[in-house]
Each structure stands twice: as C-alpha cells, then as structure tokens.
Amino acid sequence: MLQEQEAHAAEFERTFIAIKPDGVQRGLVRLNIPMRCFS
C-alpha cells in the first residue's frame, strides 16, 4: 500500500528553482532547459 502511495505522489512532484536577479546579473547561473521538460 505504501509503495502505491509513493508512486502516486511521484506523479505530482514539482521542482521550484528560485534565482535572485543579482545571481543572474553576475553570471552565476546558466540555465538551458528545453520547454518539453515542462509539458
């Protein structure tokens, strides 16, 4: 039963990445994620 719940929960997991504007300005972050990853 627990494995079924874990599998069901994994279907809805999302990742949130917050990058502050100064981090982008300083060139600390380079992000290249194809839009198909978000579909």
Biopython code that builds the backbone (N, CA, C, O; Angstrom):
import numpy as np
from Bio.PDB.StructureBuilder import StructureBuilder

atoms = [
    (1, "MET", "N", (0.827, -1.200, 0.000)),
    (1, "MET", "CA", (0.000, 0.000, 0.000)),
    (1, "MET", "C", (0.870, 1.263, 0.000)),
    (1, "MET", "O", (0.577, 2.222, -0.714)),
    (2, "LEU", "N", (1.930, 1.260, 0.795)),
    (2, "LEU", "CA", (2.797, 2.431, 0.878)),
    (2, "LEU", "C", (3.487, 2.700, -0.457)),
    (2, "LEU", "O", (3.633, 3.854, -0.860)),
    (3, "GLN", "N", (3.909, 1.642, -1.141)),
    (3, "GLN", "CA", (4.560, 1.820, -2.438)),
    (3, "GLN", "C", (3.610, 2.454, -3.444)),
    (3, "GLN", "O", (4.036, 3.273, -4.258)),
    (4, "GLU", "N", (2.343, 2.095, -3.405)),
    (4, "GLU", "CA", (1.360, 2.693, -4.304)),
    (4, "GLU", "C", (1.215, 4.183, -4.015)),
    (4, "GLU", "O", (1.107, 4.989, -4.940)),
    (5, "GLN", "N", (1.212, 4.551, -2.741)),
    (5, "GLN", "CA", (1.093, 5.960, -2.365)),
    (5, "GLN", "C", (2.317, 6.748, -2.819)),
    (5, "GLN", "O", (2.191, 7.875, -3.298)),
    (6, "GLU", "N", (3.497, 6.157, -2.671)),
    (6, "GLU", "CA", (4.719, 6.829, -3.098)),
    (6, "GLU", "C", (4.738, 7.012, -4.603)),
    (6, "GLU", "O", (5.136, 8.069, -5.091)),
    (7, "ALA", "N", (4.317, 6.007, -5.343)),
    (7, "ALA", "CA", (4.279, 6.105, -6.799)),
    (7, "ALA", "C", (3.283, 7.169, -7.230)),
    (7, "ALA", "O", (3.544, 7.930, -8.162)),
    (8, "HIS", "N", (2.151, 7.222, -6.558)),
    (8, "HIS", "CA", (1.134, 8.221, -6.888)),
    (8, "HIS", "C", (1.652, 9.627, -6.573)),
    (8, "HIS", "O", (1.421, 10.556, -7.346)),
    (9, "ALA", "N", (2.336, 9.787, -5.466)),
    (9, "ALA", "CA", (2.875, 11.092, -5.084)),
    (9, "ALA", "C", (3.952, 11.541, -6.065)),
    (9, "ALA", "O", (4.065, 12.735, -6.344)),
    (10, "ALA", "N", (4.735, 10.622, -6.587)),
    (10, "ALA", "CA", (5.801, 10.966, -7.524)),
    (10, "ALA", "C", (5.249, 11.548, -8.817)),
    (10, "ALA", "O", (5.939, 12.319, -9.484)),
    (11, "GLU", "N", (4.040, 11.203, -9.180)),
    (11, "GLU", "CA", (3.440, 11.740, -10.394)),
    (11, "GLU", "C", (3.203, 13.241, -10.283)),
    (11, "GLU", "O", (3.129, 13.928, -11.302)),
    (12, "PHE", "N", (3.082, 13.759, -9.071)),
    (12, "PHE", "CA", (2.738, 15.155, -8.866)),
    (12, "PHE", "C", (3.896, 15.991, -8.339)),
    (12, "PHE", "O", (3.702, 17.162, -8.013)),
    (13, "GLU", "N", (5.083, 15.427, -8.248)),
    (13, "GLU", "CA", (6.216, 16.178, -7.724)),
    (13, "GLU", "C", (6.639, 17.255, -8.713)),
    (13, "GLU", "O", (6.640, 17.037, -9.924)),
    (14, "ARG", "N", (6.994, 18.410, -8.186)),
    (14, "ARG", "CA", (7.463, 19.534, -8.986)),
    (14, "ARG", "C", (8.741, 20.064, -8.350)),
    (14, "ARG", "O", (8.967, 19.894, -7.153)),
    (15, "THR", "N", (9.562, 20.699, -9.154)),
    (15, "THR", "CA", (10.776, 21.320, -8.650)),
    (15, "THR", "C", (10.683, 22.821, -8.871)),
    (15, "THR", "O", (10.378, 23.275, -9.973)),
    (16, "PHE", "N", (10.946, 23.580, -7.831)),
    (16, "PHE", "CA", (10.931, 25.035, -7.921)),
    (16, "PHE", "C", (12.352, 25.531, -7.732)),
    (16, "PHE", "O", (13.011, 25.197, -6.747)),
    (17, "ILE", "N", (12.819, 26.325, -8.675)),
    (17, "ILE", "CA", (14.160, 26.893, -8.586)),
    (17, "ILE", "C", (14.024, 28.410, -8.582)),
    (17, "ILE", "O", (13.493, 28.992, -9.528)),
    (18, "ALA", "N", (14.496, 29.039, -7.533)),
    (18, "ALA", "CA", (14.446, 30.499, -7.430)),
    (18, "ALA", "C", (15.856, 31.051, -7.587)),
    (18, "ALA", "O", (16.780, 30.634, -6.889)),
    (19, "ILE", "N", (16.006, 31.984, -8.500)),
    (19, "ILE", "CA", (17.301, 32.620, -8.735)),
    (19, "ILE", "C", (17.116, 34.119, -8.550)),
    (19, "ILE", "O", (16.297, 34.740, -9.227)),
    (20, "LYS", "N", (17.862, 34.681, -7.653)),
    (20, "LYS", "CA", (17.748, 36.116, -7.410)),
    (20, "LYS", "C", (18.340, 36.885, -8.593)),
    (20, "LYS", "O", (19.260, 36.398, -9.251)),
    (21, "PRO", "N", (17.822, 38.069, -8.861)),
    (21, "PRO", "CA", (18.302, 38.852, -10.008)),
    (21, "PRO", "C", (19.804, 39.120, -9.984)),
    (21, "PRO", "O", (20.439, 39.122, -11.038)),
    (22, "ASP", "N", (20.383, 39.345, -8.812)),
    (22, "ASP", "CA", (21.820, 39.611, -8.766)),
    (22, "ASP", "C", (22.630, 38.382, -9.165)),
    (22, "ASP", "O", (23.727, 38.517, -9.708)),
    (23, "GLY", "N", (22.114, 37.204, -8.908)),
    (23, "GLY", "CA", (22.795, 35.982, -9.337)),
    (23, "GLY", "C", (22.835, 35.856, -10.845)),
    (23, "GLY", "O", (23.816, 35.369, -11.408)),
    (24, "VAL", "N", (21.780, 36.289, -11.495)),
    (24, "VAL", "CA", (21.735, 36.263, -12.958)),
    (24, "VAL", "C", (22.667, 37.330, -13.519)),
    (24, "VAL", "O", (23.413, 37.065, -14.462)),
    (25, "GLN", "N", (22.635, 38.522, -12.955)),
    (25, "GLN", "CA", (23.482, 39.620, -13.429)),
    (25, "GLN", "C", (24.959, 39.275, -13.306)),
    (25, "GLN", "O", (25.754, 39.624, -14.178)),
    (26, "ARG", "N", (25.323, 38.603, -12.246)),
    (26, "ARG", "CA", (26.725, 38.249, -12.014)),
    (26, "ARG", "C", (27.159, 37.037, -12.823)),
    (26, "ARG", "O", (28.329, 36.656, -12.793)),
    (27, "GLY", "N", (26.235, 36.435, -13.539)),
    (27, "GLY", "CA", (26.580, 35.301, -14.388)),
    (27, "GLY", "C", (26.809, 34.017, -13.617)),
    (27, "GLY", "O", (27.508, 33.124, -14.095)),
    (28, "LEU", "N", (26.229, 33.913, -12.428)),
    (28, "LEU", "CA", (26.425, 32.714, -11.617)),
    (28, "LEU", "C", (25.574, 31.547, -12.104)),
    (28, "LEU", "O", (25.828, 30.392, -11.764)),
    (29, "VAL", "N", (24.572, 31.865, -12.896)),
    (29, "VAL", "CA", (23.625, 30.833, -13.305)),
    (29, "VAL", "C", (23.521, 30.806, -14.817)),
    (29, "VAL", "O", (23.329, 31.839, -15.458)),
    (30, "ARG", "N", (23.646, 29.636, -15.370)),
    (30, "ARG", "CA", (23.355, 29.416, -16.785)),
    (30, "ARG", "C", (22.341, 28.299, -16.833)),
    (30, "ARG", "O", (22.598, 27.184, -16.379)),
    (31, "LEU", "N", (21.195, 28.609, -17.381)),
    (31, "LEU", "CA", (20.101, 27.659, -17.364)),
    (31, "LEU", "C", (19.621, 27.430, -18.781)),
    (31, "LEU", "O", (19.259, 28.373, -19.483)),
    (32, "ASN", "N", (19.620, 26.190, -19.196)),
    (32, "ASN", "CA", (19.155, 25.844, -20.529)),
    (32, "ASN", "C", (18.312, 24.586, -20.401)),
    (32, "ASN", "O", (18.833, 23.472, -20.441)),
    (33, "ILE", "N", (17.012, 24.769, -20.248)),
    (33, "ILE", "CA", (16.097, 23.646, -20.097)),
    (33, "ILE", "C", (15.111, 23.684, -21.250)),
    (33, "ILE", "O", (14.402, 24.677, -21.417)),
    (34, "PRO", "N", (15.049, 22.634, -22.043)),
    (34, "PRO", "CA", (14.075, 22.607, -23.143)),
    (34, "PRO", "C", (12.650, 22.699, -22.604)),
    (34, "PRO", "O", (12.338, 22.141, -21.552)),
    (35, "MET", "N", (11.800, 23.401, -23.327)),
    (35, "MET", "CA", (10.423, 23.583, -22.881)),
    (35, "MET", "C", (9.676, 22.256, -22.800)),
    (35, "MET", "O", (8.694, 22.152, -22.063)),
    (36, "ARG", "N", (10.110, 21.255, -23.528)),
    (36, "ARG", "CA", (9.410, 19.967, -23.472)),
    (36, "ARG", "C", (9.515, 19.327, -22.088)),
    (36, "ARG", "O", (8.736, 18.431, -21.760)),
    (37, "CYS", "N", (10.459, 19.773, -21.286)),
    (37, "CYS", "CA", (10.589, 19.261, -19.923)),
    (37, "CYS", "C", (9.441, 19.727, -19.041)),
    (37, "CYS", "O", (9.172, 19.125, -18.002)),
    (38, "PHE", "N", (8.769, 20.784, -19.443)),
    (38, "PHE", "CA", (7.709, 21.354, -18.626)),
    (38, "PHE", "C", (6.326, 20.919, -19.070)),
    (38, "PHE", "O", (5.327, 21.364, -18.505)),
    (39, "SER", "N", (6.250, 20.066, -20.061)),
    (39, "SER", "CA", (4.922, 19.643, -20.538)),
    (39, "SER", "C", (4.420, 18.447, -19.773)),
    (39, "SER", "O", (3.322, 17.960, -20.041)),
]
sb = StructureBuilder()
sb.init_structure("model")
sb.init_model(0)
sb.init_chain("A")
sb.init_seg("    ")
for serial, (resi, resn, name, xyz) in enumerate(atoms, 1):
    if name == "N":
        sb.init_residue(resn, " ", resi, " ")
    sb.init_atom(name, np.array(xyz, "f"), 0.0, 1.0, " ", f" {name:<3s}", serial, name[0])
structure = sb.get_structure()
